[in-house]
């Protein structure tokens, strides 16, 4: 990777765009190759190896373009007379970097993980196509190319979601996914149409240059929030995400959760920050509200799930909420003339996007490893994996700590920056924002605490304790490639956590053109600290925290091993905690979640517990049944589904008309149009 | 070039012939018996041929004479004769049928003619008055043909409605200058082929259902007529 980085640097001067286009072509070619290889065992290392190499080139190209001037080009493809505009500015470059970083990791992981895939020919052709489509979205310079890439991305990922169509519910997940994806694309299409206006200025450069009036940008904001938000997983458009992401094979889940949601974030930033013109003062309000609600509801539901991949999928929703809070703050600050604070907020959002790509991919890889080793993702059947899968357990611990925003890891750094931006909210003039931002901050704090609880649950139940099933007891460590990919991502999580300064500085070329200001240079600060606003207000030194934690933890371990374990102790036969040796006596995932479930979920999610006790004398076990439902389904999607069903039932009558009635309909339509033409002035 | 005796003669005659076509279309609407309907249809073909021939003379476009000859040969003679024989063989020459009563149908027809005029005249305000009037009448004929197809139950009268609709298209095409002969011939032949195909189908339908009332087809399909 280092070598290609230097070559791309050496090419430099706008040629990064050429490299990006070659990367997209190479992904397409790999996809065709995978089709040709079919089921052959050589296909897996070839396809995933090639994907990893191409994604590495893409990563290098993104890194190079981050420090380059924007480049643009028109290709003689796409719609006639319009052509396909491509361009690469710093915003695209940053997201290309994120996408291809996730792509490299997922491809390397898949070289090993894909061995257990029972029908690889259903996944391998779509994997490079998916990566290529995401890159295409990022280099698109006009609405048509953008939407083409966007749809290709949806379709390729959909194909992988339904790859295992025999598994229960996968087809339903795929159906809901494709419906929501199509709906989102429609919203984006409308947004672009409004921005392009009647003159048909479909190139982004023309859109950004046009004056839009007062109403159009507001509608575009709403459409972008719904369109990109449905892809990213904003509540209440998130319903497809916890179904579709876990249904795909784990390396694809990692890409969808860690990377594809970032492409959606890119779409939102591109439309709202770049194309829609300068924000009005209130633009932050809907984004902030959506972000705060998404973060809290996402993590609450993550807490209630029993399946490890579903927990991760709901946690993705939470993190998307945090990112959108950062973006909303940036809009609010920029719209009220506080550019410096806006730069801080946008940096926090982008930093969290990068971090989430890192640790969510890592966690999905770990979940895939667990699935592979035990054959189940049900937390109630896991336990004690730390003894059987030491490497996976350590990297999962890093990932869980990072996503719980524990210092000194990267999740803490970006969430801390977000809170720093929230603390600047008293400088905002409008009272609505003055009141809303602290409320969102409170929601975010609640979400962060719940996320920590959620991952203590995931890790504690899944990896600690004793095995709850034979499958978990017989688990084995995964292959070298998978471990290598996970260790790489865990290392990056730690590095970004203890050295946030360079990352923040790297983000400034992205932030500066969008906000019109940049954060102070962090690499000038002594001792690798970061000072986002001013030294008197706050500073954070990840390295210091890291050293402190290492020393104190080392000392504690030393002391315990030195003085505690050496002494011989005699334990009572009837130990209070564990009277029985049966693993079922352990704390379970649902018992861990019960307090939070009762406090938060009873009203909102209608969480109910039903205990069935056998009659006296009966030896069958007592049963507890937990139910909950998502208000988004209850209040929005089920009624819509019923309405669509009723309408189609009515429209079904159209299939049984007589020939004359069909002719009559055509005739009536013609007459109606002519009447419109006659009445129209 | 000497001053013509009637300066508006070209326009007036074209107007008269096109108007005659609309009138004949309206006449078709209230024909109860199939034989009468076929005769009126033949009459419309004659009017069409006259109209096209007049256009050929007015536009100095000799190829339009070919169109006129095609119209009178096929639609004035071949198709009506074939239809008469078909009706005789099917034994339905005494049938009287309309889905909608004559009065409302005529009123709807008048409304359609008015609509065609209201739509066409403003749209073509800048073009040559000859083409303008022609287009308005042509649209009326097309709409009346469609109305006929919608209101009739019998498959034979639906064919006639379709052919009358096509007459309107030819009228419009002849009015617009520069329509190539190839297009006209191909349109004429496609109509002929459609006629043959529908004719074959008619006999097949008749063989199977013992009637050419299209409602029988719907009953067979389990349609909710």
Interface residues (C-beta under 8 A of the other chain):
Chain A: X653 X656 X657 X658 X659 X660 X661 X663 X664 X666 X667 X670 X671 X674 X675 X677 X678
Chain B: X99 X112 X115 X116 X118 X119 X123 X143 X146 X147 X149 X150 X152 X153 X214 X215 X217 X218 X221 X222 X223 X224 X225
